[in-house]
Amino acid sequence: MTKVQRESVIREALDLLNEVGVDGLTTRKLAERLGVQQPALYWHFENKRALLDALAEAMLAEGHARALPKPDENWPTFLGENARSFRHALLAYRDGALIHAGTRPSDQQFESIEAQLRLLCEAGFSPGDAAKALLVIGHYVVGSAIEQQASDTDDCHRKPEAESVQMPPLVAAAFEEVGKALPDAAFEYGLAVLIEGLTCNRSVRRRSQVNRSKK
């Protein structure tokens, strides 16, 4: 039985993913593409979930350039840059966001997470609040990327409606305005709202802590 290198499996799996999507990505197709028998893949991945986790990690290693804060970078700027970089990595591959959804950090990512938490804690967040801030923005990035990739796929197969649907005036106005917004602009709007909310929440908590210390 031919033993194939782990890096070769991941590279071919990413290429196959772009061709067939996550639903069409099977170990049988991947083995055929590599010219090996399916059991050869089990040297590295005991099942498809393990393979998908490895693909998610590879996507981030390849395309997520802002996982670490820069020296003297303030936390709102970093959260924005980190989110944009994360989104870029997910959108680089077909169904990339769907592949990443539900994964957990690997040992290789702990150092980056530690640096992110340290930046937020030094800015006044508690460790718990810092973790929740990262999770909220991370979930937003993944969710919005899933919606964008699903919409892109649907648009390729959607048939034009024979008749335009009559909508209530506010619904029609909202659809028209939102429909004009490009995905990047819509993403930036939501990201700004989240960071602004975290800024306000941090200020409220710090004032509360100061008030408690004076009592």
Stockholm file with secondary structure:
# STOCKHOLM 1.0

chainA/1-215         MTKVQRESVIREALDLLNEVGVDGLTTRKLAERLGVQQPALYWHFENKRALLDALAEAMLAEGHARALPKPDENWPTFLGENARSFRHALLAYRDGALIHAGTRPSDQQFESIEAQLRLLCEAGFSPGDAAKALLVIGHYVVGSAIEQQASDTDDCHRKPEAESVQMPPLVAAAFEEVGKALPDAAFEYGLAVLIEGLTCNRSVRRRSQVNRSKK
#=GR chainA/1-215 SS CCCCCHHHHHHHHHHHHHHHHHHHCCHHHHHHHHTSCGGGGGGTCSSHHHHHHHHHHHHHHHHCCCSSCCTTCCHHHHHHHHHHHHHHHHHTSTTHHHHHTTCCCCGGGHHHHHHHHHHHHHTTCCHHHHHHHHHHHHHHHHHHHHHHHHHHHHHHHCCCCSSCCCCCHHHHHHHHHHHHSCHHHHHHHHHHHHHHHHHHHHHHHHHHHHHHHHC
#=GC SS_cons         CCCCCHHHHHHHHHHHHHHHHHHHCCHHHHHHHHTSCGGGGGGTCSSHHHHHHHHHHHHHHHHCCCSSCCTTCCHHHHHHHHHHHHHHHHHTSTTHHHHHTTCCCCGGGHHHHHHHHHHHHHTTCCHHHHHHHHHHHHHHHHHHHHHHHHHHHHHHHCCCCSSCCCCCHHHHHHHHHHHHSCHHHHHHHHHHHHHHHHHHHHHHHHHHHHHHHHC
//
